[in-house]
Amino acid sequence: MVYSGTKKHNISFNMNHEVNKWLTVNSRISYDQRRVEGMGTSGDSDRFNKMQHILQYRPTIGIQGTDAELLAGEDPILADDSGNVMQNPLISAAEEINDREWRTFQANGGATIKLLKGLSFRSTVGMLYQTRRNDVFYGAESQTAKRSSIKGTITNLENNSFQTSNVLTYAWNNKIHDITAMVGHEFISKWARSFSAGATQFPNDEIGLGDLSLGTPSTPTSSENYDDKLLSFFARVNYSLLDKYLFTASVRADGSSKFGKNNKWGYFPAFSAAWRLSEEKFIKNLNVFSDLKLRVGYGLAGNNRIDSYQSLAIMSSVTAANGNGAQAGYASNQVPNPDLKWEANKTFNLGMDFGFLNQRVTFSPEFYINRSSNLLLAAKLPYSSGYQNMIINAGETQNIGIDLTINTVNFTNKNFSWNTTVTLSHNKNKVNKLTGEDVQLYLASFGYSGAGASHQIAVGQPLGQFYGYVTDGLYQVSDFDYDATTNTYTLKDGVPYHGDKNKFNRVIGNLRMWMVVRII
């Protein structure tokens, strides 16, 4: 895309040092700066989409048209169309600015201490600080400026994260047993804030965003979040008996600031076992497998990927009429939910690993069942409540599938290797519960926004179902009988129609064609 591009610069420093036999330290510091310029081709939806303009602009020039006719100026056919939003893509790219710039600083460090034989302690700490600036400006020749005014906005965003973890690990083994145990905790804290200011009615586009005071200022907006925190404690034990029977058990306790005061913590155990059949004598005697292992596992995992403050009573700023002026104030914006809790994902898997020809060919089928419950969903509220929805724990989905992975080592030497990996997967998902209703309708974030709902989520059905109109066909003139006396058309017998055909014939009048659609 013309008038667009990306620039990136970065620098980093890494250090690993063994101070003595019992202490090892490491660190990494990096800084990078990235700038992306140009409006791109997918930033807008509906009729304003740039890729749509590129594909559809001046379609009637034909193969006889010249590059100058296609690229220079505006299409004269659209010049007097007040509702037109399509524009020469070259002019649009030159007149619409959307520049984004990121600056990111990261620092991480850690230390490992060998306390006793087999016992070690590792502590790590890290931070990330990032700023982002987004400049958007519509010049005088842009379609947006022609329809409203020359305008622009400057948005500054900052975010920071801090993370620390401490892990104590013990390992012990002999000829029969092999045990590794680990216990630890982790703390993650994040904050973010933003500020945006803009102006409209610029007298010209000579200075652009260099001086917002030249235009009519719009209301600035800002936001901040200093309360995104996660505290975790975890433990895991790995046990191997004769290197044939393998067991792993783990548990996590995660506390998130995003949930209600009654359910900050979630607990997630997991267990897995494996039988290395290839180490059994009766399998070795077959002289067929280089590896044969049976695996089974079951565990829980949590999900807290929602915005902060969803469990609290939130106030938002409003502007209300007061006499001859306006009065700023606050109003309740959200229904509190002190019982909001972790979404839980339960997974069971069963698989086998086959190895042949000294692992030159491996074959791994795996069956799994995943059930997600207490889904974090936005439940619709009655209009009488004064609110549109609230985040609750409701609903359940299920995924059942099988994966098959085949690896082959076709050729290998010290200078060249050729490996092949083939993965086959089949998954069937289903919605078991919603927030009380059987069907929910949604509008996707693409396409024509006036088309209504585009997707549905229904109990007993898989996710990702399209919802809308299905075309039964296009009636042609030959599908009708014409009555010259009354100058009307009537649908011929045998031509399909959904509904009252007599009423349809009365309404159709002197129509030449008719598109029939039905809703599903």
C-alpha positions as CSV (number, residue, x, y, z in Angstrom):
1,M,0.0,0.0,0.0
2,V,1.5,3.4,-1.0
3,Y,2.2,5.9,1.7
4,S,2.6,3.1,4.2
5,G,5.4,1.2,5.8
6,T,7.1,-0.2,8.9
7,K,10.3,0.8,10.7
8,K,11.8,-1.1,13.6
9,H,14.9,-0.7,15.8
10,N,15.9,-2.7,18.7
11,I,18.8,-3.4,21.1
12,S,19.3,-6.1,23.7
13,F,21.8,-7.3,26.3
14,N,22.0,-10.8,27.7
15,M,24.1,-12.1,30.5
16,N,24.5,-15.6,32.0
17,H,27.1,-16.1,34.7
18,E,28.0,-19.0,37.0
19,V,29.3,-17.1,40.1
20,N,30.4,-20.3,41.8
21,K,29.3,-23.9,42.2
22,W,26.1,-23.1,44.0
23,L,25.0,-19.7,42.4
24,T,24.1,-18.9,38.8
25,V,22.6,-15.6,37.6
26,N,21.2,-14.4,34.4
27,S,19.6,-11.2,33.0
28,R,18.2,-9.7,29.8
29,I,17.5,-6.1,29.0
30,S,16.0,-5.0,25.7
31,Y,14.5,-1.9,24.1
32,D,12.7,-1.7,20.8
33,Q,10.9,1.0,18.8
34,R,8.4,0.3,16.0
35,R,6.6,2.6,13.8
36,V,3.7,1.7,11.4
37,E,2.5,4.3,8.9
38,G,-0.5,4.3,6.6
39,M,-4.2,3.6,6.8
40,G,-3.9,0.1,5.6
41,T,-6.6,-1.8,3.8
42,S,-8.8,-3.3,6.5
43,G,-9.2,-0.6,9.1
44,D,-12.8,0.4,8.2
45,S,-15.9,-1.6,7.7
46,D,-18.9,-1.4,5.4
47,R,-18.7,1.0,2.6
48,F,-15.6,2.8,3.9
49,N,-13.3,-0.3,3.7
50,K,-10.2,0.6,1.7
51,M,-9.8,-2.9,0.1
52,Q,-13.4,-2.6,-1.2
53,H,-12.5,0.7,-2.8
54,I,-9.4,-0.7,-4.4
55,L,-11.4,-3.6,-5.9
56,Q,-14.4,-1.6,-7.0
57,Y,-13.1,1.9,-7.9
58,R,-14.0,2.9,-11.6
59,P,-15.0,-0.6,-12.7
60,T,-16.4,0.7,-16.0
61,I,-13.1,1.9,-17.5
62,G,-12.5,-1.6,-18.9
63,I,-9.4,-2.9,-20.5
64,Q,-9.2,0.0,-22.9
65,G,-8.7,2.5,-20.1
66,T,-5.3,4.0,-19.4
67,D,-3.4,4.1,-16.1
68,A,-3.8,7.9,-16.1
69,E,-7.6,7.6,-16.3
70,L,-7.7,5.0,-13.6
71,L,-5.3,6.6,-11.1
72,A,-5.6,10.4,-11.6
73,G,-8.2,12.5,-10.0
74,E,-11.7,11.4,-8.9
75,D,-14.2,9.4,-10.8
76,P,-16.5,12.0,-12.5
77,I,-19.5,9.6,-12.3
78,L,-19.3,9.9,-8.5
79,A,-18.6,13.7,-8.3
80,D,-22.2,14.7,-7.8
81,D,-23.2,11.8,-5.7
82,S,-23.7,13.2,-2.2
83,G,-24.0,9.8,-0.6
84,N,-20.9,8.4,-2.2
85,V,-18.0,7.3,0.1
86,M,-15.9,5.7,-2.5
87,Q,-12.7,7.5,-3.5
88,N,-9.6,7.1,-5.6
89,P,-7.5,4.7,-3.4
90,L,-4.4,6.8,-4.1
91,I,-5.9,10.0,-2.9
92,S,-7.4,8.2,0.1
93,A,-3.9,6.7,1.0
94,A,-2.3,10.2,0.7
95,E,-4.9,12.1,2.6
96,E,-5.7,9.8,5.5
97,I,-3.0,9.4,8.1
98,N,-2.9,6.6,10.7
99,D,0.6,6.4,12.3
100,R,1.2,4.1,15.2
101,E,4.5,4.1,17.2
102,W,5.4,1.7,20.0
103,R,8.4,2.0,22.5
104,T,9.0,-1.0,24.6
105,F,11.5,-1.6,27.4
106,Q,11.9,-5.0,29.1
107,A,14.2,-6.2,31.9
108,N,14.3,-9.7,33.3
109,G,16.6,-11.3,35.8
110,G,17.0,-14.5,37.8
111,A,19.2,-16.4,40.2
112,T,19.5,-20.2,40.9
113,I,20.9,-21.3,44.2
114,K,21.9,-25.0,44.8
115,L,21.0,-25.3,48.5
116,L,21.7,-29.0,49.0
117,K,22.3,-32.1,46.8
118,G,19.2,-32.3,44.6
119,L,17.6,-29.2,46.2
120,S,17.6,-25.9,44.4
121,F,15.9,-22.5,44.6
122,R,15.2,-20.2,41.6
123,S,13.9,-16.7,41.8
124,T,13.0,-14.5,38.8
125,V,11.8,-11.0,38.4
126,G,10.8,-9.1,35.3
127,M,9.1,-6.0,34.1
128,L,7.8,-4.5,30.8
129,Y,7.0,-0.8,30.1
130,Q,5.4,0.2,26.8
131,T,4.1,3.4,25.4
132,R,2.1,3.8,22.2
133,R,1.1,6.9,20.2
134,N,-1.6,6.8,17.5
135,D,-2.0,9.8,15.2
136,V,-5.1,9.8,12.9
137,F,-5.7,12.7,10.6
138,Y,-8.1,13.3,7.6
139,G,-6.7,15.8,5.1
140,A,-8.8,18.2,3.0
141,E,-9.1,15.8,0.0
142,S,-10.1,12.8,2.1
143,Q,-13.7,11.6,1.8
144,T,-14.2,12.0,5.6
145,A,-13.2,15.7,5.4
146,K,-15.4,16.3,2.4
147,R,-18.4,14.8,4.3
148,S,-17.7,16.5,7.6
149,S,-14.5,18.5,8.1
150,I,-10.7,18.3,8.3
151,K,-10.1,16.6,11.7
152,G,-7.7,14.4,13.7
153,T,-7.0,12.8,17.0
154,I,-3.9,12.0,19.1
155,T,-4.0,9.0,21.4
156,N,-1.4,8.1,24.0
157,L,-1.4,4.8,25.8
158,E,0.9,3.4,28.5
159,N,1.0,-0.1,30.0
160,N,3.3,-1.8,32.5
161,S,3.6,-5.3,33.9
162,F,5.7,-6.6,36.8
163,Q,6.2,-10.3,37.4
164,T,8.1,-12.3,40.1
165,S,8.2,-16.0,40.9
166,N,10.0,-18.2,43.4
167,V,10.4,-22.0,42.9
168,L,11.9,-24.6,45.1
169,T,12.8,-27.9,43.3
170,Y,13.9,-31.2,44.7
171,A,15.2,-34.2,42.6
172,W,16.2,-37.6,43.7
173,N,16.7,-40.9,41.9
174,N,18.2,-44.4,42.0
175,K,18.0,-47.4,39.8
176,I,14.3,-47.9,40.5
177,H,12.8,-44.6,41.4
178,D,13.0,-41.1,40.0
179,I,11.3,-38.3,41.8
180,T,11.1,-34.6,41.1
181,A,9.0,-32.3,43.3
182,M,8.5,-28.6,42.8
183,V,6.6,-25.9,44.8
184,G,6.4,-22.2,44.2
185,H,4.5,-19.0,43.8
186,E,4.1,-16.2,41.3
187,F,2.8,-12.7,41.4
188,I,1.8,-10.6,38.4
189,S,0.7,-6.9,38.5
190,K,-0.4,-4.8,35.5
191,W,-1.5,-1.3,35.0
192,A,-2.6,0.7,31.9
193,R,-3.8,4.2,31.2
194,S,-4.7,6.2,28.1
195,F,-5.5,9.8,27.0
196,S,-7.0,10.9,23.7
197,A,-7.6,14.4,22.4
198,G,-8.8,15.6,19.0
199,A,-10.1,18.6,17.0
200,T,-12.4,19.2,14.0
201,Q,-13.0,22.1,11.6
202,F,-9.3,22.7,10.8
203,P,-9.0,25.6,8.4
204,N,-6.5,23.6,6.3
205,D,-4.3,20.6,6.5
206,E,-0.9,22.4,6.3
207,I,0.1,21.7,9.9
208,G,-1.9,18.6,10.6
209,L,-1.7,17.4,14.1
210,G,1.2,19.7,14.9
211,D,-1.2,22.2,16.5
212,L,-4.6,21.0,17.7
213,S,-5.6,24.5,18.8
214,L,-6.1,25.4,15.1
215,G,-9.3,23.4,15.1
216,T,-12.4,23.1,17.3
217,P,-11.4,20.8,20.2
218,S,-13.5,17.8,20.9
219,T,-14.0,16.3,24.3
220,P,-10.8,14.6,25.5
221,T,-11.2,11.1,26.9
222,S,-9.0,9.1,29.4
223,S,-9.0,5.8,31.2
224,E,-6.8,4.0,33.8
225,N,-6.6,0.6,35.4
226,Y,-4.2,0.0,38.2
227,D,-5.9,-3.1,39.7
228,D,-5.1,-6.0,37.5
229,K,-3.3,-8.5,39.8
230,L,-2.8,-12.2,39.9
231,L,-1.3,-14.2,42.8
232,S,-0.6,-18.0,42.3
233,F,0.7,-20.9,44.3
234,F,1.5,-24.2,42.7
235,A,3.1,-27.6,43.3
236,R,4.0,-30.5,41.1
237,V,5.4,-34.0,41.6
238,N,6.8,-36.3,38.8
239,Y,7.5,-39.9,39.6
240,S,9.0,-42.6,37.5
241,L,9.2,-46.3,38.4
242,L,11.8,-48.3,36.5
243,D,11.5,-45.7,33.8
244,K,8.4,-47.6,32.6
245,Y,5.6,-46.2,34.8
246,L,5.3,-42.4,34.8
247,F,3.1,-40.3,37.0
248,T,2.6,-36.5,37.3
249,A,0.3,-34.7,39.8
250,S,0.0,-30.9,40.1
251,V,-2.3,-28.3,41.7
252,R,-2.6,-24.6,41.3
253,A,-4.3,-22.0,43.4
254,D,-4.9,-18.7,41.5
255,G,-6.3,-15.5,43.0
256,S,-7.4,-12.8,40.6
257,S,-8.4,-9.2,41.3
258,K,-11.0,-9.4,38.4
259,F,-13.5,-11.6,40.3
260,G,-16.0,-10.9,43.0
261,K,-15.1,-10.7,46.6
262,N,-16.6,-14.1,47.3
263,N,-14.7,-16.0,44.6
264,K,-11.2,-14.4,44.2
265,W,-9.5,-17.8,44.2
266,G,-9.8,-20.8,41.9
267,Y,-8.2,-24.3,42.4
268,F,-7.1,-26.4,39.5
269,P,-5.7,-29.9,40.0
270,A,-4.3,-32.1,37.3
271,F,-3.0,-35.7,37.0
272,S,-1.4,-37.8,34.2
273,A,0.1,-41.2,33.8
274,A,2.0,-43.1,31.2
275,W,3.1,-46.7,30.6
276,R,6.2,-47.1,28.5
277,L,5.3,-50.4,26.9
278,S,8.5,-50.4,24.9
279,E,10.4,-51.2,28.1
280,E,8.5,-54.3,28.8
281,K,10.2,-57.6,27.9
282,F,7.2,-59.0,26.0
283,I,7.2,-55.9,23.7
284,K,11.0,-55.9,23.2
285,N,10.8,-59.5,22.1
286,L,8.6,-58.5,19.2
287,N,11.5,-56.4,17.8
288,V,9.0,-54.1,16.1
289,F,8.7,-50.9,18.2
290,S,11.5,-48.4,19.0
291,D,9.0,-46.6,21.3
292,L,5.5,-47.6,22.5
293,K,3.8,-45.6,25.2
294,L,0.2,-45.3,26.5
295,R,-0.7,-41.9,28.0
296,V,-3.8,-40.7,29.9
297,G,-4.4,-37.4,31.6
298,Y,-7.1,-35.3,33.3
299,G,-6.9,-31.8,34.6
300,L,-8.6,-28.4,35.3
301,A,-7.5,-25.0,34.0
302,G,-8.9,-21.6,34.7
303,N,-9.8,-18.6,32.6
304,N,-9.9,-15.0,33.8
305,R,-9.7,-13.2,30.5
306,I,-12.2,-10.5,31.1
307,D,-11.8,-6.8,31.8
308,S,-11.1,-5.5,35.3
309,Y,-13.9,-4.2,37.5
310,Q,-16.6,-6.5,36.0
311,S,-17.7,-7.7,39.4
312,L,-18.1,-4.1,40.8
313,A,-20.7,-1.4,40.7
314,I,-19.2,1.0,38.1
315,M,-20.1,4.7,37.6
316,S,-19.6,6.4,34.3
317,S,-19.6,10.1,33.3
318,V,-22.7,11.5,31.7
319,T,-23.9,14.9,30.5
320,A,-27.4,16.0,31.2
321,A,-29.5,19.1,30.3
322,N,-29.7,21.7,33.0
323,G,-31.7,24.8,32.2
324,N,-30.1,26.4,29.1
325,G,-26.8,24.5,29.5
326,A,-25.4,21.1,30.2
327,Q,-24.3,19.6,33.5
328,A,-21.6,16.9,33.8
329,G,-22.2,14.1,36.3
330,Y,-22.1,10.4,37.1
331,A,-24.5,7.5,36.7
332,S,-24.5,3.9,37.5
333,N,-23.2,1.9,34.5
334,Q,-23.0,-1.7,35.7
335,V,-24.8,-4.2,37.9
336,P,-22.3,-5.6,40.5
337,N,-21.8,-9.4,40.7
338,P,-19.9,-10.2,43.9
339,D,-20.1,-14.0,43.1
340,L,-18.3,-13.7,39.7
341,K,-15.7,-16.5,39.6
342,W,-13.2,-18.3,37.5
343,E,-14.2,-20.1,34.3
344,A,-13.3,-23.8,34.5
345,N,-12.0,-26.0,31.7
346,K,-11.9,-29.7,32.3
347,T,-9.9,-31.9,29.9
348,F,-9.5,-35.6,29.6
349,N,-7.1,-37.1,27.0
350,L,-6.0,-40.5,26.0
351,G,-3.2,-41.2,23.6
352,M,-0.5,-43.6,22.4
353,D,3.0,-43.0,20.9
354,F,4.3,-45.5,18.3
355,G,8.0,-45.4,17.2
356,F,9.5,-47.5,14.4
357,L,12.9,-47.9,12.8
358,N,14.8,-46.3,15.6
359,Q,12.3,-43.3,15.7
360,R,12.6,-42.6,12.0
361,V,8.9,-43.0,11.9
362,T,6.6,-42.0,14.7
363,F,2.8,-42.2,15.0
364,S,0.8,-40.5,17.7
365,P,-3.1,-40.7,17.9
366,E,-4.8,-38.9,20.7
367,F,-8.4,-38.6,21.8
368,Y,-9.6,-35.8,24.0
369,I,-12.8,-34.4,25.7
370,N,-12.9,-30.8,26.9
371,R,-15.7,-29.3,28.9
372,S,-15.8,-25.6,29.8
373,S,-18.2,-24.6,32.5
374,N,-19.0,-21.4,34.4
375,L,-18.4,-19.5,31.2
376,L,-17.8,-15.8,31.6
377,L,-20.7,-14.5,29.5
378,A,-22.7,-11.3,29.1
379,A,-26.2,-12.1,30.1
380,K,-28.9,-9.9,28.7
381,L,-31.0,-8.0,31.3
382,P,-34.6,-6.7,31.0
383,Y,-35.0,-3.1,29.8
384,S,-36.8,-2.3,33.0
385,S,-33.5,-2.8,34.9
386,G,-31.9,0.2,33.2
387,Y,-29.0,-1.9,32.0
388,Q,-28.3,-3.9,28.9
389,N,-26.3,-6.9,30.3
390,M,-24.0,-8.1,33.1
391,I,-21.1,-10.5,33.2
392,I,-22.1,-13.8,35.0
393,N,-20.9,-17.4,35.2
394,A,-23.2,-19.4,33.0
395,G,-23.2,-21.8,30.1
396,E,-21.2,-24.8,29.2
397,T,-19.5,-26.0,26.0
398,Q,-18.0,-29.3,25.0
399,N,-15.3,-30.3,22.5
400,I,-14.6,-33.9,21.5
401,G,-11.9,-34.7,19.0
402,I,-9.0,-36.8,17.9
403,D,-5.6,-35.7,16.7
404,L,-3.2,-37.8,14.6
405,T,0.4,-36.8,14.2
406,I,2.9,-38.7,11.9
407,N,6.6,-37.8,11.8
408,T,9.2,-39.2,9.4
409,V,12.9,-38.7,9.1
410,N,13.4,-39.1,5.4
411,F,17.1,-38.2,5.1
412,T,19.7,-37.0,7.5
413,N,23.4,-36.4,7.7
414,K,25.7,-33.9,9.3
415,N,25.0,-31.3,6.6
416,F,21.4,-31.9,5.6
417,S,18.2,-33.3,7.0
418,W,14.7,-33.8,5.6
419,N,11.8,-34.4,8.0
420,T,8.1,-34.6,7.3
421,T,5.3,-34.0,9.7
422,V,1.6,-34.6,8.9
423,T,-1.2,-33.7,11.4
424,L,-4.8,-34.7,11.0
425,S,-7.4,-33.4,13.4
426,H,-11.2,-33.8,13.8
427,N,-13.2,-31.8,16.4
428,K,-16.9,-31.7,17.2
429,N,-18.1,-29.0,19.6
430,K,-21.4,-28.4,21.1
431,V,-23.1,-25.8,23.4
432,N,-24.6,-27.5,26.4
433,K,-25.9,-24.4,28.3
434,L,-26.3,-20.7,27.8
435,T,-27.4,-17.9,30.2
436,G,-30.9,-19.3,30.4
437,E,-32.1,-18.9,26.9
438,D,-31.8,-21.5,24.1
439,V,-30.5,-19.2,21.4
440,Q,-28.4,-16.1,21.3
441,L,-28.0,-14.0,18.2
442,Y,-24.9,-11.9,17.4
443,L,-23.7,-9.5,14.8
444,A,-20.2,-10.2,13.5
445,S,-17.7,-7.3,13.4
446,F,-17.4,-7.5,9.6
447,G,-19.7,-6.9,6.7
448,Y,-22.7,-4.5,6.4
449,S,-23.7,-3.5,9.9
450,G,-27.3,-3.0,8.9
451,A,-27.8,-6.6,8.1
452,G,-28.9,-7.6,11.6
453,A,-27.7,-10.7,13.4
454,S,-25.1,-12.8,11.4
455,H,-24.4,-15.6,13.9
456,Q,-26.3,-17.7,16.4
457,I,-25.2,-19.7,19.4
458,A,-27.8,-22.4,20.2
459,V,-28.0,-25.1,22.9
460,G,-27.3,-28.5,21.4
461,Q,-25.6,-27.0,18.3
462,P,-22.0,-26.3,17.4
463,L,-20.4,-22.9,17.7
464,G,-19.9,-20.7,14.7
465,Q,-23.3,-21.1,13.0
466,F,-24.3,-18.4,10.5
467,Y,-27.7,-17.0,10.9
468,G,-29.6,-15.0,8.2
469,Y,-31.5,-15.2,5.0
470,V,-31.2,-18.1,2.5
471,T,-32.1,-17.4,-1.1
472,D,-34.6,-19.9,-2.6
473,G,-34.1,-18.5,-6.1
474,L,-34.7,-15.6,-8.5
475,Y,-38.1,-15.5,-10.2
476,Q,-37.9,-14.9,-14.0
477,V,-40.6,-13.5,-16.2
478,S,-41.2,-17.0,-17.6
479,D,-42.4,-18.1,-14.1
480,F,-45.5,-15.8,-14.4
481,D,-48.6,-15.7,-16.5
482,Y,-49.3,-12.2,-17.9
483,D,-52.9,-10.9,-18.1
484,A,-52.9,-8.1,-20.7
485,T,-56.4,-7.0,-19.7
486,T,-55.4,-6.2,-16.1
487,N,-51.7,-5.7,-16.9
488,T,-50.7,-8.0,-14.0
489,Y,-48.6,-11.1,-13.5
490,T,-49.6,-14.2,-11.6
491,L,-47.3,-17.0,-10.5
492,K,-47.6,-20.2,-12.5
493,D,-48.8,-23.4,-10.9
494,G,-45.9,-25.6,-9.8
495,V,-43.5,-22.7,-9.2
496,P,-42.5,-22.9,-5.5
497,Y,-43.6,-20.2,-3.1
498,H,-43.6,-20.0,0.7
499,G,-46.8,-18.5,2.0
500,D,-50.2,-17.5,0.6
501,K,-49.8,-17.5,-3.2
502,N,-53.1,-15.7,-3.8
503,K,-52.0,-12.8,-1.6
504,F,-48.6,-12.8,-3.3
505,N,-50.3,-12.6,-6.7
506,R,-52.4,-9.6,-5.6
507,V,-49.4,-7.7,-4.3
508,I,-47.0,-8.4,-7.2
509,G,-48.9,-6.3,-9.7
510,N,-46.8,-5.5,-12.7
511,L,-43.5,-6.6,-11.2
512,R,-41.0,-8.0,-13.6
513,M,-38.8,-10.0,-11.2
514,W,-39.0,-11.0,-7.6
515,M,-36.3,-12.3,-5.2
516,V,-37.8,-14.6,-2.6
517,V,-35.9,-15.2,0.7
518,R,-36.7,-17.1,3.8
519,I,-35.2,-16.8,7.3
520,I,-33.7,-19.8,9.1
